[in-house]
Amino acid sequence: KKPYTTRYLNKQNIVVQAWGPLQWGETIDLLREGYRLILSHVDAWYLDCGFGRWRETGEAACDPYRPWQSVYIHRPWQNIEIDRQKIVGGEACLWSEQVDIDSLDSRLWPRAAAFAERIWSDPLTDPFNGVTISESVYTRLNTQRNRLLNRGLMAEALWPQWCTQNPGMCL
């Protein structure tokens, strides 16, 4: 927080990881002050969210569940007036409080693959045309899911098997 960032963090040699939602003022302030950031947005890229509380009181879980589509369409750099070059990366987080060896794969995949495509290639979406995710994205991520299944990982399904067998019939 101000004034400590500018007093103690040299923006020439420091990269800040910003946790929390984009709406938190600190993230925007850091970008406007010229810091380079790695974004880890709880409102889209926390993959452990939405599985309920693990204790009765306190902040033990975040809600709601983030399906792969929410992960995929999150483009935080499109709606803020900043130098996009200052966003040097992103991180999808899956904290281990409610995950073990039996639930890791299904909670991680294919949402991490959707995140990877978004952060690495940032494909355009067309919300004005009523289509934010094209069928080619579904089929591409489903192909990746099948690779993971063939390697023994228990990745969750993206859509009904019928859609894979009947291209062009689901979206």
C-alpha positions in Angstrom: 0.0 0.0 0.0 1.0 3.6 -0.5 3.4 5.1 0.6 5.3 2.0 1.3 5.5 0.7 -2.2 7.2 3.7 -3.7 9.4 4.1 -0.6 10.7 0.5 -0.3 10.1 -1.2 -3.7 12.2 -0.1 -6.6 10.0 -0.6 -9.7 13.1 -1.0 -11.8 14.0 -4.3 -10.3 10.9 -5.6 -8.5 8.0 -7.6 -9.9 4.9 -7.7 -7.7 2.5 -10.6 -7.6 -1.0 -9.2 -7.1 -3.4 -11.5 -5.3 -7.1 -10.8 -5.0 -9.6 -9.4 -7.5 -8.7 -6.8 -10.1 -11.1 -4.4 -8.3 -8.8 -4.1 -5.4 -7.3 -0.6 -5.7 -3.8 -1.7 -4.9 -3.5 -3.6 -8.2 -4.5 -0.6 -10.2 -2.3 1.7 -8.1 0.7 -0.5 -8.7 0.1 -0.6 -12.4 -0.3 3.2 -12.6 2.9 3.7 -10.5 4.7 1.7 -13.2 5.3 -1.6 -11.3 5.5 -4.8 -13.3 2.9 -7.3 -12.1 2.1 -11.0 -12.1 -1.7 -11.3 -11.7 -3.3 -14.0 -9.6 -7.0 -13.1 -9.6 -9.1 -14.8 -7.0 -12.3 -13.9 -8.9 -11.2 -16.0 -11.9 -7.9 -17.8 -11.5 -8.2 -19.4 -8.0 -9.0 -23.0 -8.9 -9.6 -24.2 -5.3 -12.7 -22.0 -4.9 -16.2 -23.2 -4.8 -15.9 -26.5 -2.9 -17.3 -25.4 0.4 -15.9 -24.4 3.7 -13.5 -26.8 5.6 -14.3 -25.1 9.0 -17.4 -23.5 10.4 -16.1 -20.0 11.2 -13.6 -17.6 9.5 -12.5 -17.2 5.9 -11.9 -20.8 4.9 -13.2 -21.0 1.4 -13.9 -18.8 -1.5 -17.0 -19.0 -3.7 -18.3 -19.6 -6.3 -16.7 -22.4 -8.3 -14.8 -21.1 -11.3 -15.7 -23.3 -14.4 -13.1 -23.4 -17.2 -15.2 -20.9 -19.2 -14.8 -18.3 -16.4 -11.1 -18.9 -16.3 -10.9 -18.6 -20.1 -12.8 -15.4 -20.6 -11.0 -13.5 -17.8 -9.0 -10.8 -19.6 -8.2 -8.3 -16.8 -6.0 -6.1 -19.1 -8.9 -5.2 -21.5 -10.8 -2.9 -19.1 -8.1 -0.9 -17.4 -6.3 2.1 -18.6 -2.7 1.0 -18.1 0.4 0.0 -20.0 -0.3 -3.6 -20.7 3.4 -4.3 -21.0 3.5 -3.9 -17.2 1.5 -7.1 -16.8 4.3 -9.7 -17.2 2.4 -12.8 -16.4 -0.4 -14.5 -14.5 -0.8 -17.4 -12.1 -3.6 -19.9 -11.7 -3.7 -20.9 -8.0 -4.9 -24.1 -6.5 -4.3 -23.9 -2.7 -4.0 -27.3 -1.0 -6.3 -26.9 2.0 -9.1 -28.9 0.3 -7.1 -30.8 -2.3 -5.4 -34.2 -2.0 -3.9 -36.7 -4.4 -7.4 -38.0 -5.3 -9.0 -34.6 -6.1 -6.1 -32.7 -7.6 -6.4 -33.7 -11.3 -10.1 -33.1 -11.5 -9.9 -29.7 -9.9 -6.9 -28.6 -11.9 -7.6 -29.9 -15.4 -8.8 -28.6 -17.9 -9.1 -25.3 -16.1 -5.4 -24.9 -16.0 -5.2 -25.5 -19.8 -7.9 -22.8 -20.3 -5.8 -20.5 -18.2 -2.6 -21.3 -20.2 -4.3 -20.5 -23.5 -5.6 -17.2 -22.2 -2.4 -16.1 -20.6 0.0 -17.3 -23.4 -1.9 -16.4 -26.6 -4.8 -14.2 -25.4 -7.2 -15.2 -28.2 -9.9 -12.6 -29.0 -13.4 -13.2 -27.9 -16.5 -11.6 -29.5 -19.0 -10.7 -26.8 -20.9 -8.3 -29.2 -21.7 -11.3 -31.4 -23.1 -13.3 -28.5 -20.2 -15.7 -28.7 -17.4 -15.5 -26.1 -16.0 -18.9 -26.5 -16.0 -20.6 -30.0 -16.5 -24.3 -30.6 -12.9 -24.6 -31.7 -11.9 -23.7 -28.1 -14.1 -26.5 -26.7 -12.6 -29.0 -29.2 -9.0 -27.9 -28.6 -9.4 -28.1 -24.8 -11.2 -31.4 -25.1 -8.3 -32.8 -27.2 -5.9 -31.7 -24.5 -8.2 -33.3 -21.9 -8.1 -36.6 -23.9 -4.3 -36.4 -23.9 -4.3 -36.0 -20.1 -6.7 -39.0 -19.7 -4.5 -41.1 -21.9 -1.6 -40.3 -19.5 -3.7 -41.4 -16.5 -4.8 -38.0 -15.2 -8.4 -37.7 -14.2 -9.3 -34.4 -15.9 -12.9 -33.3 -15.6 -15.2 -33.2 -18.6 -15.6 -30.0 -20.6 -18.9 -30.9 -22.2 -21.1 -34.0 -22.9 -19.4 -36.7 -24.9 -22.3 -36.4 -27.4 -20.9 -32.9 -28.3 -17.5 -34.4 -29.2 -19.2 -37.0 -31.3 -21.5 -34.4 -33.0 -19.4 -31.4 -34.0 -21.4 -28.2 -34.6 -24.4 -29.4 -32.7 -23.8 -28.1 -29.2 -23.0 -24.4 -29.4 
